[in-house]
Amino acid sequence: MRGSDVRTEGLFSYVSCEARVPDGHPLRPIRAIVDEALEVLSPEFSKLYSQIGRPSIPPEKLLRALLVQAFYSVRSERQLMEQLDYNLMFRWFVGLSMDAPIWDVTVFTKNRDRLLEGDVAARFMAAVLGQPRVKALLSEDHFSVDGTLIEAWASMKSFKPKGGAEGDGQDGGGPDDGAGPASASAPKRNGRNAERDFHGEKRSNDTHASSTDPDARLFKKARGQAARLCHMGHMLMENRHGLIVDTMLTHATGTAEREAALVMLERMNGRHRITLAADKAYDVADFIAKLRALNVTPHVAQNNTNRRSAIDGRTTRHPGYVVSQRIRKRIEEGFGWMKTYGGMRKTRHVGNPRVAWTFTLTAAACNLVRLPKLLAAA
């Protein structure tokens, strides 16, 4: 018998969000790990908030919402608030009841910036990795490092000469925007997104800066690629299961990858002799010497293109060097997930502090996606 298409609205509902999420859903073990880490961070959260005043968005719910945004590739906080309003699974993960009101997007972003001051993203990732069952998965001897470019939230039209006049306030620039004298053949600069001709103009990070994101740098990693305004993100990965153990964000420069690697290594506490795998960009004599001074064995890929490599037979003769070179490529899987699903291909934020905070939290989300299967197989 065919059922009738009649819409019935119940006056009361006795079904919770918990009952709507299947027992075998992948988010259930992830939420258990997240809740355990947030419980550890509770004292740190208390230091960030005043004891008086109107209650704000709970930091635990705020962090869970940002993790959901990374898990499901929600492109903006505004869309995240819209989906929290009708998506029961999102409500369950964040910790909202069926009839709980959703926060205003402006209030949400303001509260997110409060967590930036306490470096909560790095503390959260450390709390996840510090859990006993997760810590047992990590290698203490072998690591890999690499960097990637994150496109800045700024257009090439905002890349203007330093110290010049502000012009007419348009993206097309003003009299001192470096475009040269006006001519009859020059395009008209009407509107905030006017045409701009960069032909014949020399631009560099020494003479120009973005008016939208001053922390962004014009950079490219390989010949033949287009230079873009970007930041540079760095990750340190342990080699046993490919989990991210540290992150860092810097200006995009030719030496930033090696400098960030040294900083992340120095942040490791109680460290014994370890190995560090990296690609050819790290094959620099000064960097290799600093690694050995830090009690680190450099398993760096040899760069023999028209030069002499700083890695010799003392390192390459060992079987562990070949293993490190094979495993180090797994760090690209983390970068790939963060850019494809986590929304880090082009950042939605301006300035190094906000981009770095989001980069670290997205790296923690990448670990959380992989941890349930790793823990089940352990």
C-alpha positions in Angstrom: 0.0 0.0 0.0 1.3 3.4 -0.9 1.9 5.8 1.9 0.4 9.2 1.8 2.6 12.3 1.3 1.3 14.1 4.3 3.6 16.4 6.4 3.1 15.9 10.1 4.7 18.2 12.6 5.0 16.9 16.1 4.3 19.2 19.0 7.0 17.7 21.1 10.2 15.7 20.2 11.8 13.2 22.5 14.7 12.3 20.2 18.1 13.7 20.9 21.0 14.4 18.6 22.9 11.5 20.3 20.2 9.1 19.0 20.5 10.4 15.5 24.2 9.6 15.1 24.8 5.9 14.3 27.0 4.0 16.7 29.5 3.2 14.1 29.9 6.7 12.7 33.6 7.8 12.3 33.1 10.9 14.3 32.3 9.0 17.5 35.9 7.8 18.2 37.2 11.2 17.1 34.9 13.0 19.6 36.2 10.8 22.4 39.8 11.8 21.6 38.8 15.5 21.3 36.9 15.5 24.6 39.8 13.9 26.5 42.2 16.6 25.1 39.7 19.4 25.9 39.4 18.2 29.5 43.2 18.5 29.8 43.0 22.1 28.4 40.2 23.2 30.8 42.6 25.0 33.2 44.2 26.8 30.3 40.8 28.0 29.1 39.9 29.4 32.6 43.0 31.7 32.4 41.7 33.3 29.2 38.3 34.4 30.5 37.2 36.8 33.2 35.4 35.5 36.3 32.7 38.2 35.8 30.6 39.4 33.0 28.3 37.7 30.4 29.1 34.1 29.5 30.8 33.7 26.1 30.8 30.8 23.7 32.3 27.9 25.6 35.8 27.4 24.2 35.2 23.6 24.0 32.2 24.1 21.7 34.1 26.7 19.6 37.0 24.3 19.0 34.8 21.4 18.1 32.9 23.6 15.6 36.2 24.6 14.0 37.2 21.0 13.8 33.9 20.2 12.0 34.7 23.0 9.6 38.0 21.3 8.7 36.5 17.7 8.6 33.7 18.6 6.2 35.4 21.4 4.1 33.0 24.2 5.2 34.4 27.2 3.4 33.5 29.9 5.9 32.3 30.6 9.5 29.1 32.0 8.1 28.3 28.8 6.3 29.4 26.8 9.4 26.7 28.7 11.5 24.1 27.9 8.8 24.9 24.2 8.8 25.0 24.0 12.6 21.4 25.3 12.5 20.0 22.3 10.6 22.7 19.6 10.6 22.0 17.3 13.6 25.4 15.5 13.3 27.2 18.8 13.5 25.1 19.8 16.6 25.9 16.5 18.3 29.7 16.8 17.7 29.8 20.4 18.9 27.7 19.6 21.9 24.5 21.5 21.1 21.0 20.2 21.8 18.2 20.0 19.2 16.7 23.4 20.2 19.8 25.3 21.2 20.2 28.6 19.5 23.1 29.1 17.0 25.6 31.9 17.6 25.9 34.9 15.5 28.8 34.6 13.1 30.4 37.8 14.3 30.3 36.7 17.9 31.8 33.4 16.8 34.7 34.9 15.0 35.4 37.3 17.9 35.5 34.4 20.4 37.8 32.5 18.0 40.3 35.4 18.1 40.4 35.1 21.9 41.8 31.6 21.6 44.5 33.0 19.4 46.0 34.8 22.4 46.5 31.6 24.4 48.1 29.6 21.5 45.2 27.1 22.0 45.7 25.4 18.7 49.3 24.2 19.5 48.2 23.2 23.0 45.3 21.2 21.7 47.5 19.3 19.2 50.0 18.6 22.0 47.2 17.4 24.3 46.0 15.0 21.6 49.5 13.6 21.0 50.1 13.4 24.7 47.3 10.9 25.4 48.9 7.6 26.4 47.3 5.5 23.7 48.3 8.1 21.1 51.8 8.6 22.4 52.4 4.9 22.0 52.0 5.3 18.2 54.7 8.0 17.9 58.3 7.4 16.9 60.9 9.0 19.2 63.8 8.4 16.9 62.9 9.2 13.3 61.3 12.3 11.8 60.7 14.2 8.6 60.3 17.9 7.8 59.0 19.8 4.8 57.3 23.1 3.9 54.5 24.2 1.6 53.1 27.5 0.3 49.7 28.7 1.5 48.2 31.3 -0.9 47.4 34.5 1.0 44.0 36.2 1.1 45.3 39.1 -1.0 45.2 39.9 -4.7 48.2 40.9 -6.8 46.7 44.3 -7.2 47.3 44.9 -3.5 51.0 44.5 -4.0 52.1 48.1 -4.1 55.3 50.1 -3.5 56.4 50.6 0.1 56.3 54.1 1.5 54.2 55.5 -1.3 51.0 57.5 -1.1 47.8 55.7 -0.5 46.4 56.8 -3.8 42.7 56.8 -4.5 41.9 53.9 -2.2 41.1 51.6 -5.1 42.7 48.2 -5.9 43.8 49.7 -9.2 46.1 52.1 -7.2 46.7 55.8 -7.3 49.3 58.2 -8.6 52.1 56.3 -6.7 51.0 52.7 -7.3 54.1 52.0 -9.5 52.1 51.7 -12.7 54.0 54.6 -14.3 52.6 57.8 -15.8 49.1 57.9 -17.2 48.7 57.7 -20.9 45.8 57.7 -23.4 46.2 54.0 -23.9 46.2 53.2 -20.2 43.0 51.5 -18.9 40.6 53.6 -16.9 40.8 53.1 -13.2 37.1 53.2 -12.3 35.7 51.1 -9.5 37.4 49.2 -6.7 38.4 46.3 -9.0 39.8 48.3 -11.9 42.0 46.8 -14.5 45.8 47.0 -13.9 48.6 46.6 -16.3 51.8 45.2 -14.7 53.8 45.0 -18.0 57.3 46.4 -17.6 57.0 47.0 -13.9 59.6 45.4 -11.6 58.2 44.2 -8.3 60.0 42.5 -5.4 59.5 42.0 -1.7 62.1 44.6 -1.0 60.3 47.4 -2.7 56.6 46.3 -2.6 54.2 45.0 0.0 50.6 43.9 0.0 48.2 46.5 1.4 45.7 43.7 2.2 48.1 41.3 4.0 51.5 42.9 4.8 52.8 39.5 6.1 52.3 37.9 2.7 55.4 37.6 0.4 55.7 37.2 -3.4 57.3 33.8 -3.8 57.5 30.7 -5.9 59.1 27.3 -5.1 60.2 26.2 -8.6 61.2 27.6 -11.9 58.4 28.0 -14.4 55.8 28.6 -11.7 54.0 31.9 -11.2 55.0 33.9 -8.2 52.1 34.4 -5.8 51.4 36.3 -2.6 51.7 33.5 0.0 52.7 32.3 3.5 54.9 29.3 4.1 53.7 26.5 6.4 56.1 23.9 7.9 55.5 20.5 9.5 57.5 18.0 11.5 56.3 14.4 11.1 57.2 11.3 13.0 58.1 8.4 10.6 56.3 5.5 12.3 52.7 6.3 11.4 53.1 9.7 9.6 51.5 11.8 12.4 52.2 15.5 12.5 54.0 16.4 15.8 54.8 20.1 15.2 53.9 23.0 12.9 55.1 26.5 12.2 54.2 29.3 9.8 56.7 31.8 8.5 57.2 34.4 5.8 57.8 32.8 2.4 61.6 33.1 1.8 64.2 30.9 0.3 65.7 30.0 3.7 62.5 29.7 5.7 62.2 25.9 5.4 65.6 25.3 7.0 65.2 28.0 9.6 61.8 26.6 10.7 63.2 23.0 10.8 65.9 24.1 13.3 63.3 25.9 15.5 61.0 22.9 15.6 63.8 20.6 16.5 65.0 22.9 19.3 61.4 22.9 20.7 61.6 19.1 21.3 62.2 18.4 25.0 64.5 15.8 26.4 65.7 14.8 23.0 68.3 12.1 22.3 70.0 11.4 18.9 67.4 11.3 16.2 67.2 11.2 12.4 65.6 13.9 10.2 64.6 13.2 6.6 64.1 16.1 4.1 64.2 16.8 0.4 66.9 18.4 -1.7 66.1 21.9 -0.6 67.6 21.1 2.8 70.9 19.9 1.3 72.9 23.0 2.4 76.3 22.6 4.2 75.4 25.2 6.9 72.1 23.5 7.7 73.7 20.0 7.8 76.4 21.3 10.2 73.7 22.8 12.5 71.8 19.5 12.5 74.8 17.6 13.6 75.5 20.2 16.3 71.9 19.5 17.6 72.6 15.7 17.8 70.5 15.1 14.7 71.5 12.7 11.9 70.6 14.4 8.6 68.8 12.0 6.3 68.5 14.7 3.6 68.2 13.9 -0.1 71.4 14.6 -2.0 71.4 17.5 -4.4 74.1 16.8 -7.0 72.8 19.1 -9.7 75.9 21.1 -10.8 77.2 21.1 -7.2 78.6 19.0 -4.5 76.2 17.5 -1.9 76.7 18.1 1.8 75.5 14.5 2.4 78.3 12.0 1.9 78.9 8.3 2.3 78.9 8.5 6.1 75.2 9.0 5.9 74.0 7.3 2.7 75.8 4.0 3.4 73.4 3.1 6.2 70.1 1.2 5.4 68.2 3.7 7.5 68.9 6.5 5.1 67.1 4.7 2.3 64.1 4.0 4.6 63.9 7.6 5.7 64.0 8.8 2.1 61.1 6.5 1.3 58.9 7.4 4.3 59.6 11.2 4.3 57.3 11.5 1.2 54.3 10.7 3.4 54.5 14.2 4.8 52.9 15.3 1.5 49.8 13.3 2.4 49.3 15.7 5.4 49.8 18.7 3.2 47.4 17.3 0.6 44.6 16.7 3.2 45.0 20.1 4.7 44.8 21.8 1.4 42.1 19.7 -0.2 39.8 19.1 2.8 41.0 21.5 5.5 40.8 24.6 3.3 44.4 25.6 3.6 45.1 25.9 -0.2 44.2 29.5 0.1 43.8 30.9 3.6 40.7 32.8 4.7 42.6 34.9 7.2 45.0 37.8 7.1 48.2 38.1 9.0 50.7 35.5 10.1 49.2 34.9 13.7 45.7 34.0 12.4 47.0 31.9 9.5 49.5 30.1 11.8 46.7 29.4 14.3 44.5 27.9 11.6 47.3 26.0 10.1 48.1 24.3 13.4 44.4 23.5 14.2 44.0 22.0 10.7 47.1 19.8 11.2 45.5 18.6 14.5 42.3 17.8 12.5 44.4 15.8 10.0 45.8 13.7 12.9 42.3 13.2 14.3 41.0 11.8 11.0 43.7 9.1 11.0 43.9 8.3 14.7 40.8 6.0 15.1 42.0 3.5 12.5 45.6 3.6 13.9 44.3 3.0 17.4 42.0 0.2 16.3 45.0 -1.5 14.6 47.4 -1.0 17.5 
